[in-house]
Amino acid sequence: GETESSDAANVEFLVLSESQYAEFLNGHDSETIFSADDAHDQEVNSGLPPTVNQPAKYYLVFRNNTPKAGKKTVQADFRIDF
């Protein structure tokens, strides 16, 4: 049914700092700045911590949380307001 197909389209969406991303790559569960387990056709608004005029790198990760459903294509539009 429709629920099954939309569930199969879901992906996990994460916003990570550099240190959080390093933990993520090493397979550790880490804190995230923002996460959505079942992101699918939705708008996400998230604030980033202040960096006090220091440059910072952030990582946006889309992860297939139902790999048995096969590969997925993600289309995402991003806007950053300062």
N, C-alpha and C positions, 0 to 999 in steps of 0.2 A: 504494500500500500504506500501511500504518500509519506507516512511517517518513516517507513524503512528507508526510502530513497533520500529524504532530507537528513536522516541520521547518518547515512553513508556519506553525505557531503560534508559533514562536520569536520573541522580541524581544530587543533589546539593552537591558540595564539598567545605568544609570550613577549613581553618587553623586558629586556635584561640590561643591567649595567655591565661594564667590562668584567668585573670580578664575578658577578653572577653568571655571566656567559662562560667564563673559564670553568666554574663549578659544573655548569650544565654539560660542557664538552667532556668533562671527566666522569660523567655519569652520576654525579651527585645531585640529590635533591637540594635545591637552593631557594632562597627567597627570590621573588620576582617583583618588579615594579608594578607590573600588571599581568594578569593572565585571564583567559577565557577558555574554558574546556571545550565548549561546543559552539565555536564561532561558525556562523553560517548566515550569509546575507544579512549582516547587521552592522550598525554604526557603533564604533567604540570611541569613547572620549577618555583620555587619561592624562594626568599631569605628571611631569617629571620633577624629581627633587631639585631644589636650587643648587647651582654649582658655584656661586659666588665668583663670577667672571672667570672661572677656570673651564677650559674646554673639556668636554666629556663625550665619550663614545657610547652609544646605545645600540643594542641588537634587537631586531624584530625577528621572531622565529615563528614559522608556521609548521606545525608538526601533525602528521597524519595519525589521528588517534584511533582509527579503525583500518589498519593496514591490510586486513583481509578483504576490504572492499576494493582494493587496487589503488593505483596511482591517482592522484588528484591534481587538478590545476587550480591555482589560487589567483584570483584577480583582486588586487587591493589598490585603493586610492588613498594616499596619505597627504595630510596637511599639517604643518607645524606652525603654531602661532607663538610669537615671542612677546 
